[in-house]
Amino acid sequence: MNARTSRPAVSIRNVDKVWTPEGRTPVRALAGLDFDVAPGEFVVLLGPSGCGKSTLLYMIAGLEETSSGLIECDGLKVTEPSAERGLIFQEASLFPWLTIADNVAFGLSVQGVSPVRRREIAIEMLKRVGLGDMLDKKPDELSGGMRQRAACARALAMKPKVLMMDEPFAALDVQTRSRMQDFLLQIWKDSGASILLVTHSIDEAISLADRVVVFTARPGRVKTIVPIDLPRPRQSRDPRYHEYRDLFTELLADEVDRAFAEQEAA
Ligand SMILES: Nc1ncnc2c1ncn2[C@@H]1O[C@H](COP(=O)(O)OP(=O)(O)OP(=O)(O)O)[C@@H](O)[C@H]1O
């Protein structure tokens, strides 16, 4: 972990979330979440389907309110979205009618950056993610991996302190996924941002994380937090890698069974 200050980048204090959809039974998604993310730390959220991982990201992003408890970023209570907290989804949510460079520049226009400077930043960011020769392409002219890199460039252009990623590589093929993981580690080091990444993949968690937060089945609670004490780049042939894999498989198995049992009973 390359924490630089003692103040957490994200502080999650006793957070509950109950969804109350109109005309439907309330859903208790998260209960009593309490953990911190250090500046520059890479935290992976791992847990069974429906345990509230995405819900947590939306609350940190300021897109949803907590039902109780407190979320702070850099010491300030989260009340609304901020450029300091970027969110990337499974499918790159780029505007299809804009070029890649204009997509990256778009958020900066909201911040009042001049058109010339926006273009400069967009080019710089797209070069950084290896898309320097794709500036004037539209999203549908790019592969899925390229689109995700463009989404990363757009988020990084805002210089976020926290970058949240909701299963960002789940839709990609195995080879592209592995390259994107290497790429992500590189931009994480370069940017100094904290990363919170949701995945269902145990291997992705071991390959990327400083710490893995394992959730219980719904309502999601922190089952345990496991630091990954392996040097990077992580090698799947390392016997300790296999020990982590066995540990996470065991930790998740009970929770996945519980989640299934609940779905069948519903
Ligand atoms: N907008 C919403 N309105 C009502 N209920 C919601 C809403 N969003 C999520 N939920 C419910 O909250 C629970 C947690 O959902 P969430 O998507 O956060 O879980 P998850 O762990 O990210 O799941 P998955 O791994 O399948 O993506 C689920 O039961 C879901 O149906």
The ligand as a MOL file (V3000), in Angstrom:
LIG
                    3D

  0  0  0     0  0            999 V3000
M  V30 BEGIN CTAB
M  V30 COUNTS 31 33 0 0 0
M  V30 BEGIN ATOM
M  V30 1 N -32.2920 1.2750 -7.5670 0
M  V30 2 C -32.6220 0.2210 -6.8050 0
M  V30 3 N -33.8780 0.1190 -6.3380 0
M  V30 4 C -34.2430 -0.9300 -5.5730 0
M  V30 5 N -33.4150 -1.9490 -5.2310 0
M  V30 6 C -32.1510 -1.8980 -5.6860 0
M  V30 7 C -31.6880 -0.8150 -6.4980 0
M  V30 8 N -30.3790 -1.0420 -6.8020 0
M  V30 9 C -30.0560 -2.2020 -6.2160 0
M  V30 10 N -31.1170 -2.7270 -5.5490 0
M  V30 11 C -31.1360 -3.9730 -4.7850 0
M  V30 12 O -30.1120 -3.8990 -3.7930 0
M  V30 13 C -29.4590 -5.1600 -3.6790 0
M  V30 14 C -27.9790 -4.9520 -3.9340 0
M  V30 15 O -27.7940 -4.6480 -5.3070 0
M  V30 16 P -26.3680 -4.3140 -5.9430 0
M  V30 17 O -26.5660 -4.1560 -7.4120 0
M  V30 18 O -25.7390 -3.2190 -5.2000 0
M  V30 19 O -25.5540 -5.6660 -5.6270 0
M  V30 20 P -24.2050 -6.2040 -6.2720 0
M  V30 21 O -23.4710 -6.8570 -5.1630 0
M  V30 22 O -23.5210 -5.1260 -7.0050 0
M  V30 23 O -24.7690 -7.2950 -7.2810 0
M  V30 24 P -24.0950 -7.9090 -8.6120 0
M  V30 25 O -22.8040 -8.5220 -8.1840 0
M  V30 26 O -25.0940 -8.9220 -9.0780 0
M  V30 27 O -23.9270 -6.7670 -9.5890 0
M  V30 28 C -30.1130 -6.1010 -4.6890 0
M  V30 29 O -31.0900 -6.8480 -4.0110 0
M  V30 30 C -30.7500 -5.1610 -5.6800 0
M  V30 31 O -31.8950 -5.7380 -6.2490 0
M  V30 END ATOM
M  V30 BEGIN BOND
M  V30 1 1 1 2
M  V30 2 1 2 3
M  V30 3 2 2 7
M  V30 4 2 3 4
M  V30 5 1 4 5
M  V30 6 2 5 6
M  V30 7 1 6 7
M  V30 8 1 6 10
M  V30 9 1 7 8
M  V30 10 2 8 9
M  V30 11 1 9 10
M  V30 12 1 10 11
M  V30 13 1 11 12
M  V30 14 1 11 30
M  V30 15 1 12 13
M  V30 16 1 13 14
M  V30 17 1 13 28
M  V30 18 1 14 15
M  V30 19 1 15 16
M  V30 20 2 16 17
M  V30 21 1 16 18
M  V30 22 1 16 19
M  V30 23 1 19 20
M  V30 24 2 20 21
M  V30 25 1 20 22
M  V30 26 1 20 23
M  V30 27 1 23 24
M  V30 28 2 24 25
M  V30 29 1 24 26
M  V30 30 1 24 27
M  V30 31 1 28 29
M  V30 32 1 28 30
M  V30 33 1 30 31
M  V30 END BOND
M  V30 END CTAB
M  END
